[in-house]
Amino acid sequence: MNPLHMHKHKISTNSLDVAQIIRYTMNGLIATAIHFSILYFNLKVLYFYSAGLANMVAALFGITASFFGNRYFVFVEHTESITRQATKFGSLYAVIAVLHGVILYIWSDNFGLDYKLGFLLATGLQVILSYFSNKKLVFNK
């Protein structure tokens, strides 16, 4: 291919909304803090025997916070009812929560590695999956 004939591709403003990404990041940090706080509580106060199980329970709290933050703060231009969005969001996050729990189970329970590092690894994957899935599938216009 001749470099003189190559066109630079622009990223459309629809696919990359910097303000939305900032709001998404803020919402995600809050939801993650809630998630991790409940995980810590489950392990250190309630003495859950499994980090994976403790994480799955904690994920329910983080997911709930994330839904309301995404609906009312991040992806505010949507047309579907809260019931329809909650159903799609719940389905998406059920898959992500299981994936998160499995990663932590393998990382901590099977390999004996620090659950905090496993949590960060699983959360990094969750961030990428959830942003694009929420934008395209749950809170689409």
C-alpha positions in Angstrom: 0.0 0.0 0.0 1.3 3.4 -1.0 1.8 5.6 2.1 0.9 8.7 0.1 -2.6 7.3 -0.5 -3.3 6.2 3.1 -5.9 8.2 4.9 -5.7 8.9 8.6 -8.6 7.5 10.5 -10.4 9.8 12.8 -12.0 8.6 15.9 -15.6 9.8 15.9 -16.9 11.8 18.8 -19.6 9.2 19.2 -17.1 6.4 19.9 -14.9 8.4 22.2 -16.6 10.7 24.6 -13.9 11.9 27.0 -16.4 13.5 29.5 -18.3 10.2 29.6 -15.1 8.2 30.2 -14.2 10.5 33.1 -17.7 10.0 34.6 -17.5 6.3 34.0 -14.1 6.2 35.7 -15.5 8.1 38.7 -18.5 5.9 38.9 -16.4 2.8 38.6 -14.0 3.9 41.4 -17.0 4.4 43.8 -18.6 1.1 42.8 -15.2 -0.6 43.2 -14.6 0.9 46.6 -18.0 -0.4 47.7 -17.3 -3.8 46.2 -13.8 -4.0 47.9 -15.1 -2.8 51.2 -17.7 -5.5 51.3 -15.2 -8.1 50.2 -12.9 -7.0 53.0 -15.7 -7.1 55.5 -16.8 -10.6 54.3 -13.2 -11.9 54.8 -12.1 -10.1 57.9 -15.3 -9.7 59.9 -17.6 -12.4 58.7 -14.7 -14.9 58.2 -15.9 -16.2 54.8 -13.9 -19.4 54.1 -13.5 -18.6 50.4 -12.2 -15.3 48.8 -14.1 -16.3 45.6 -17.4 -16.7 47.5 -16.8 -13.5 49.5 -16.1 -11.7 46.3 -19.3 -12.9 44.6 -21.4 -11.6 47.5 -19.5 -8.3 47.5 -20.0 -8.0 43.7 -23.8 -7.7 44.2 -23.2 -4.4 46.2 -20.8 -3.0 43.7 -23.0 -3.9 40.7 -26.0 -2.2 42.3 -24.0 1.0 42.9 -22.6 0.8 39.4 -26.0 0.5 37.8 -27.5 3.6 39.4 -24.3 5.5 38.7 -24.3 4.5 35.1 -27.9 5.2 34.5 -28.1 8.6 36.2 -24.5 9.9 35.9 -22.6 8.2 33.1 -25.0 7.3 30.3 -27.7 9.8 30.8 -28.9 9.9 27.2 -31.0 6.7 27.1 -34.5 5.9 26.1 -35.3 2.5 27.7 -37.2 2.0 30.9 -35.3 1.3 34.2 -36.7 -2.2 34.3 -35.4 -3.1 30.8 -32.0 -1.5 31.5 -31.8 -3.2 34.9 -32.5 -6.6 33.3 -29.8 -6.1 30.6 -27.4 -4.7 33.1 -28.1 -7.5 35.6 -27.5 -10.1 32.9 -24.3 -8.5 31.8 -23.0 -8.1 35.3 -24.0 -11.6 36.3 -21.6 -12.8 33.6 -18.9 -10.4 34.7 -19.4 -11.2 38.4 -19.0 -14.9 37.7 -15.8 -14.2 35.7 -14.5 -11.9 38.5 -15.2 -14.6 41.1 -13.6 -17.3 39.0 -10.5 -15.2 38.5 -10.3 -14.5 42.2 -11.0 -18.2 43.1 -8.2 -19.4 40.8 -5.8 -16.6 41.8 -6.3 -16.8 45.6 -7.9 -20.1 46.5 -6.1 -22.3 44.0 -2.7 -20.6 43.6 -2.6 -19.1 47.1 -1.8 -15.6 45.9 -2.9 -12.3 47.5 -6.6 -11.7 47.0 -6.0 -8.0 46.7 -3.8 -8.4 43.6 -6.3 -10.9 42.1 -9.1 -8.4 42.8 -7.1 -5.7 40.8 -6.6 -8.1 37.9 -10.2 -9.2 37.8 -11.4 -5.5 38.1 -9.2 -4.4 35.2 -10.8 -6.9 32.9 -14.2 -5.9 34.3 -13.6 -2.2 33.5 -12.9 -2.9 29.9 -15.8 -5.3 29.3 -18.3 -3.3 31.2 -17.7 0.1 29.6 -18.1 -1.1 26.0 -21.0 -3.4 26.9 -22.8 -0.8 28.8 -22.3 1.8 26.0 -23.4 -0.5 23.2 -25.9 -2.9 24.8 -27.4 -1.5 28.0 -27.5 2.3 27.9 -27.6 2.8 24.2 -29.6 5.6 22.7 
